[in-house]
């Protein structure tokens, strides 16, 4: 079997597995719980099909017309990087959905974490714009923006997976929970992207050995998601915390942030109350002096 045919078979397997995963995801109603994940799976399945067709047209496998090949190359460029940017945006919202599902038992920390996620998105956009070299001009700058955004989101995915692994015991989050499964697949894909970008040259052929390793890990991640979506999800255990635990204190502190508290109206003391108090003191003094004189007499 040639390397080109093997890569075509793996691309076909990725498309079929994406369609199967999307079907299971929507059939079980998981798109209501993770709407961004449902949109991402639909985008992934559609992009694999469209990009593969454009790639075949660019390489001349559909027709031998040179203008058609050039048109497919242009369409492939815009379709690929547009899909890349949309995927980066959806991955950010998926991370937020996974975070909200994992911390649903501690609403105070959840509210505080959502604020952090929003600031992380703003900082990522600022860092993306400020760190761009602007070496490319014209439409080629789209690729620079897309790569920078995806790098920021990939770091967020790895941080999310590390956070869930460290806090699973405290949050009573089982390994078979769908939120952890989604974070696991995202983390594996992000690590795969970083390693592949580091070890692969800029203009590596599509049939390079690392391409097969990269595609195999993508298939493994999709298979992991399919397994998590197919298997029944265990019931989340309630988070029981002692009142003096650190997690409870942080949850209470996070719940109090942003609240001004209940305001109590304290009435000002009036003059009538003041005069009545003075009269009572005077009466007590007079009665005490009177009793002392009677006892002396």
C-alpha positions in Angstrom: 0.0 0.0 0.0 1.4 3.4 -1.0 1.7 6.2 1.6 -0.7 8.4 -0.4 -3.4 5.7 -0.3 -2.8 5.1 3.4 -3.2 8.8 4.2 -6.4 8.9 2.1 -7.8 6.0 4.1 -6.9 7.7 7.4 -8.6 10.9 6.2 -11.7 8.9 5.3 -11.6 7.2 8.7 -11.4 10.6 10.4 -14.4 11.8 8.4 -16.5 8.7 9.2 -15.5 8.8 12.8 -16.4 12.5 13.1 -19.8 11.8 11.5 -20.4 8.9 13.9 -19.4 10.9 16.9 -21.6 13.8 15.9 -24.6 11.4 15.4 -24.1 9.9 18.8 -23.6 13.3 20.4 -26.8 14.7 18.9 -28.9 11.5 19.3 -28.2 11.4 23.1 -29.1 15.1 23.4 -25.6 16.1 24.6 -25.7 19.2 22.4 -28.0 20.7 24.9 -25.4 20.3 27.6 -22.4 21.2 25.5 -23.7 23.3 22.5 -20.3 24.5 21.5 -19.0 20.9 21.4 -21.9 20.0 19.1 -21.1 22.9 16.8 -17.4 21.9 16.8 -18.2 18.3 15.8 -20.4 19.5 13.0 -17.7 21.9 11.8 -15.1 19.2 12.0 -17.0 16.7 9.9 -17.9 19.3 7.3 -14.4 20.7 7.1 -12.8 17.3 6.6 -15.1 16.5 3.7 -14.7 20.0 2.0 -10.9 20.2 2.5 -10.3 16.7 1.2 -12.3 17.5 -2.0 -10.4 20.7 -2.5 -7.1 19.0 -1.9 -7.9 16.4 -4.5 -8.8 19.1 -7.0 -5.6 21.0 -6.2 -3.4 18.0 -6.8 -5.1 17.3 -10.2 -6.9 14.1 -9.1 -10.3 15.3 -10.1 -9.4 16.9 -13.4 -6.3 17.8 -15.4 -7.5 21.5 -15.9 -4.8 23.9 -14.6 -7.2 26.8 -14.0 -9.4 24.4 -11.9 -6.4 23.3 -9.9 -5.4 27.0 -9.2 -9.0 27.8 -8.1 -9.1 24.8 -5.8 -5.8 25.9 -4.3 -7.2 29.4 -3.5 -10.4 28.0 -2.1 -8.4 25.5 0.0 -6.4 28.3 1.5 -9.4 30.4 2.6 -11.4 27.3 3.6 -8.6 25.9 5.7 -7.7 29.0 7.7 -11.4 30.1 8.1 -12.1 26.7 9.6 -9.0 27.0 11.8 -10.2 30.3 13.2 -13.7 29.1 13.8 -12.4 26.0 15.5 -10.2 28.1 17.8 -13.2 30.2 18.9 -15.4 27.1 19.4 -12.7 25.4 21.4 -12.6 28.3 23.8 -16.3 28.0 24.4 -15.9 24.2 24.8 -13.3 24.8 27.5 -15.8 27.1 29.3 -18.6 24.5 29.0 -16.3 21.8 30.4 -15.2 24.1 33.3 -18.9 24.9 34.1 -19.9 21.3 34.1 -16.9 20.2 36.4 -17.5 23.0 38.9 -21.3 22.9 39.0 -21.2 21.7 42.6 -19.4 24.8 43.8 -21.3 27.8 42.4 -19.1 30.4 44.0 -15.9 29.1 42.5 -17.7 28.6 39.2 -18.8 32.2 39.0 -15.3 33.4 39.8 -13.8 30.9 37.2 -16.1 32.2 34.4 -14.8 35.7 35.0 -11.3 34.4 34.8 -12.1 32.6 31.5 -13.4 35.8 30.0 -10.4 37.7 31.0 -8.2 34.9 29.6 -10.0 35.3 26.3 -9.3 39.0 26.2 -5.7 38.6 27.2 -5.3 35.9 24.5 -6.6 38.3 21.8 -4.3 41.1 23.0 -1.3 38.7 23.1 -2.2 37.4 19.7 -2.3 40.8 18.1 0.8 42.2 19.9 3.0 39.1 19.3 2.4 38.9 15.6 5.4 39.7 13.5 3.4 41.0 10.5 6.0 39.3 8.2 3.2 38.3 5.8 1.2 40.9 3.9 -2.2 40.8 2.4 -4.3 37.7 2.8 -1.4 35.7 4.1 -1.8 37.5 7.5 -4.9 35.3 8.1 -2.6 32.3 8.7 -0.6 34.3 11.3 -3.7 35.3 13.2 -5.2 31.8 13.1 -2.0 30.1 14.3 -1.6 32.6 17.2 -5.2 32.1 18.3 -5.0 28.3 18.2 -1.8 28.4 20.2 -3.5 30.5 22.9 -6.5 28.2 23.0 -4.3 25.1 23.1 -2.5 26.4 26.2 -5.9 26.9 27.8 -6.9 23.3 27.0 -3.8 21.9 28.5 -4.3 24.1 31.6 -7.9 22.9 31.9 -6.9 19.3 31.7 -4.2 19.8 34.3 -6.7 21.6 36.6 -9.3 18.7 36.3 -6.6 16.1 37.0 -5.5 17.9 40.2 -9.0 18.7 41.5 -10.9 15.5 40.6 -10.9 14.2 44.1 -12.0 17.5 45.7 -14.8 18.0 43.1 -15.9 14.4 43.2 -15.5 14.2 39.5 -15.3 10.6 38.2 -12.9 9.6 35.4 -15.9 8.4 33.3 -17.6 11.8 33.5 -18.2 13.3 30.1 -16.6 16.7 31.1 -13.4 15.0 31.9 -13.5 12.9 28.7 -13.9 16.0 26.6 -11.0 17.7 28.4 -8.9 14.6 27.9 -9.4 14.6 24.2 -8.8 18.3 23.9 -5.6 18.0 25.9 -4.3 15.1 23.8 -5.0 17.0 20.6 -3.3 20.2 21.9 -0.2 18.3 22.9 -0.2 16.6 19.5 -0.4 19.9 17.7 2.5 21.4 19.7 4.7 18.4 19.2 3.9 18.1 15.5 4.5 21.9 15.0 7.9 21.6 16.8 9.2 18.5 15.0 7.8 19.0 11.5 9.3 21.5 9.0 7.1 24.2 7.5 6.7 22.6 4.1 6.7 18.9 5.0 4.8 16.6 2.6 1.5 15.1 3.5 2.9 11.6 3.4 5.7 12.3 5.9 6.0 9.7 8.8 5.1 12.3 11.4 1.9 13.0 9.5 0.8 9.4 10.1 1.6 9.7 13.8 -0.3 13.0 13.9 -3.3 11.5 12.2 -3.3 8.4 14.4 -3.5 10.5 17.5 -6.4 12.5 16.1 -8.2 9.3 15.4 -7.4 8.1 19.0 -8.9 11.3 20.4 -12.0 11.0 18.3 -12.4 7.4 19.4 -12.0 8.5 23.0 -14.8 11.0 22.6 -17.0 8.4 20.9 -16.5 6.0 23.8 -17.3 8.6 26.4 -20.5 9.7 24.5 -21.6 6.1 24.0 -21.1 4.7 27.5 -23.5 5.6 30.3 -22.3 8.5 32.4 -22.0 7.8 36.2 -24.0 9.9 38.6 -22.0 12.7 40.1 -21.5 12.4 43.9 -22.4 15.4 45.9 -19.5 17.5 47.2 -19.5 17.2 51.0 -17.2 19.7 52.6 -16.6 20.3 56.3 -17.2 23.9 57.3 -13.5 24.5 58.1 -12.2 23.1 54.8 -10.2 25.3 52.4 -12.5 24.5 49.5 -15.5 25.7 51.4 -13.9 28.9 52.5 -12.8 29.7 49.0 -16.3 28.9 47.7 -17.8 31.3 50.2 -15.2 34.0 49.4 -15.9 33.6 45.7 -19.6 33.8 46.3 -19.2 37.0 48.2 -17.2 38.7 45.6 -19.2 41.3 43.7 -21.9 41.5 46.3 -22.3 44.6 48.5 -24.2 42.7 51.2 -27.5 43.4 52.9 -27.9 47.0 54.0 -29.6 47.5 57.4 -31.3 50.8 58.2 -30.3 51.9 61.8 -32.6 54.6 63.2 -31.0 57.6 64.7 -31.6 58.2 68.4 -34.2 60.9 69.0 -34.1 63.5 71.7 -37.2 62.0 73.5 -35.3 58.8 74.1 -32.3 60.8 75.4 -34.4 62.8 77.8 -36.2 59.8 79.2 -32.9 58.1 79.9 -31.7 61.3 81.8 -34.9 61.4 83.8 -34.5 57.7 84.8 -30.9 58.3 86.0 -32.0 61.4 88.0 -34.8 59.5 89.7 -32.4 56.7 90.7 -30.0 59.1 92.2 -32.7 61.0 94.2 -34.2 57.7 95.5 -30.8 56.5 96.5 -30.0 59.7 98.4 -33.4 59.6 100.1 -33.0 56.1 101.3 -29.5 57.0 102.7 -30.9 59.9 104.7 -33.7 57.8 106.1 -31.2 55.2 107.2 -29.0 57.8 108.9 -31.9 59.3 110.8 
